[in-house]
């Protein structure tokens, strides 16, 4: 059984991947809210899928609702584009090494392994670059390579991580002084 909570507005909040019916109790937004507020059984589940609200063009991308769909789709395209070739080469190194050995060439095993690992590492770097080189505002499209956007997003990320680190250190210091 999965916990299901009713929102105060015209929908329901969900814990887990289930569809809901309108017969559940309201959310407990107070001190005792938790997974045991309302329980959904198999007979309470509805076959309708839950669709999240559509992102609007004027919505800010830094809300509790998550990344807007247009930005997420753009991130996916860029991550696949920048990582697919190195990842494919990383997987093709092993069969290529095998066929070269069968053809009579002498190739050390470590060379095949490290070459494959290098290409797979480039694939991971391509995923990271694809995500960070995507403009995070739905209204912006960015450039093909996204170099300027990459450095802007790295700056935002490092600033955010720095502030979070300061907040955590301050909380630790406050808790040790008590």
C-alpha positions in Angstrom: 0.0 0.0 0.0 1.2 3.5 -0.8 0.4 6.7 1.1 -1.7 9.2 -0.8 -2.5 12.8 0.2 -5.1 15.2 -1.0 -4.0 18.7 -1.9 -6.0 21.7 -0.8 -6.4 22.8 -4.4 -8.2 20.8 -7.0 -5.8 17.8 -7.1 -4.1 15.2 -5.0 -0.5 14.8 -4.0 1.0 11.4 -4.6 3.6 9.2 -2.8 4.4 6.5 -5.3 3.2 5.8 -8.8 -0.5 5.3 -8.5 -3.6 7.0 -9.8 -6.1 8.3 -7.3 -9.9 8.6 -6.8 -11.6 11.6 -5.2 -12.7 9.5 -2.1 -9.6 9.9 0.0 -9.3 12.0 3.2 -7.6 15.4 3.0 -3.9 16.0 3.6 -2.7 16.6 7.1 -0.5 19.6 6.7 0.1 19.9 10.4 2.8 18.5 12.8 1.6 14.9 12.4 1.6 14.7 8.6 3.2 11.6 7.3 2.8 8.5 5.2 0.1 7.1 7.5 -2.3 10.0 6.8 -4.2 8.2 4.1 -3.7 4.8 2.6 -4.7 3.6 -0.9 -5.5 0.0 -1.5 -5.7 -1.8 -4.8 -9.5 -1.2 -5.0 -9.0 2.5 -4.5 -6.6 2.9 -7.4 -7.9 4.5 -10.6 -6.7 3.5 -14.1 -6.3 7.1 -15.0 -2.7 8.3 -15.3 -1.6 11.4 -13.2 -0.4 14.1 -15.4 1.7 16.9 -13.8 0.6 20.5 -14.5 2.0 21.9 -17.8 4.9 24.3 -17.4 4.1 27.8 -18.6 6.5 30.0 -20.5 6.6 32.6 -17.7 7.2 30.1 -14.9 10.6 30.2 -13.2 12.6 27.1 -13.5 13.7 27.1 -9.9 10.4 26.1 -8.3 9.4 23.2 -6.1 7.7 21.7 -9.2 11.0 20.8 -10.7 12.5 21.5 -14.1 10.1 22.7 -16.8 9.4 20.1 -19.5 10.9 22.2 -22.3 14.2 22.6 -20.4 14.3 18.9 -19.5 13.7 17.8 -23.1 16.5 20.2 -24.2 18.8 18.7 -21.5 18.0 15.2 -22.7 18.7 16.0 -26.3 22.0 17.7 -25.5 23.1 14.9 -23.1 22.4 12.2 -25.6 24.1 14.2 -28.4 27.3 14.8 -26.4 27.6 11.4 -24.9 26.3 8.9 -27.5 29.4 8.7 -29.8 32.0 8.3 -27.0 29.8 5.7 -25.2 29.3 3.8 -28.4 33.0 3.8 -29.1 33.6 2.6 -25.5 31.4 -0.4 -26.0 32.9 -1.2 -29.5 36.5 -1.2 -28.3 36.1 -4.8 -26.9 34.8 -6.4 -30.1 37.4 -4.4 -32.1 40.2 -5.6 -29.9 38.9 -9.2 -30.2 38.8 -9.0 -34.0 42.3 -7.5 -34.1 43.6 -10.3 -32.0 41.9 -12.9 -34.2 43.5 -11.2 -37.2 47.0 -11.7 -35.7 47.7 -8.3 -34.2 49.2 -8.3 -30.7 47.4 -5.9 -28.4 47.9 -5.8 -24.7 44.7 -6.4 -22.7 45.3 -3.3 -20.6 45.3 -1.1 -23.7 41.8 -2.4 -24.7 40.5 -2.0 -21.2 41.9 1.5 -20.6 40.8 2.7 -24.1 37.3 1.5 -23.4 37.3 3.1 -20.0 38.5 6.4 -21.5 35.7 6.5 -24.0 33.1 5.5 -21.4 34.5 8.3 -19.2 34.1 10.7 -22.1 30.5 9.6 -22.4 29.9 10.4 -18.7 31.6 13.8 -19.3 29.3 14.3 -22.3 26.3 13.7 -20.2 27.5 16.3 -17.6 28.4 18.8 -20.3 25.0 18.3 -22.1 23.1 19.0 -18.8 25.3 22.0 -17.9 25.4 23.6 -21.4 21.6 23.8 -21.6 20.0 27.1 -20.8 17.9 26.7 -17.6 15.3 29.2 -18.6 12.4 27.9 -20.8 12.5 31.0 -23.0 16.1 30.6 -24.0 17.3 28.1 -26.6 21.1 28.6 -26.4 23.8 27.9 -29.0 24.8 24.6 -30.6 28.0 24.1 -28.4 26.7 26.0 -25.4 30.1 27.0 -24.1 29.0 30.3 -22.6 26.0 28.7 -21.1 28.1 25.9 -19.6 30.3 28.4 -17.7 27.3 30.4 -16.5 25.6 27.2 -15.2 28.9 26.0 -13.6 29.1 29.4 -11.8 25.5 29.0 -10.6 26.1 25.5 -9.4 29.3 26.3 -7.5 27.6 29.4 -5.9 24.6 27.2 -4.9 26.9 24.5 -3.5 29.0 27.1 -1.6 25.9 28.6 0.0 24.6 25.2 0.9 27.9 24.2 2.5 27.9 27.4 4.5 24.4 26.7 5.7 25.4 23.2 6.8 28.5 24.4 8.6 26.4 27.0 10.4 23.9 24.4 11.4 26.7 22.2 12.7 28.3 25.0 14.7 24.9 26.0 16.2 24.2 22.4 17.2 27.6 21.9 18.8 27.3 25.2 20.8 24.0 24.0 22.5 
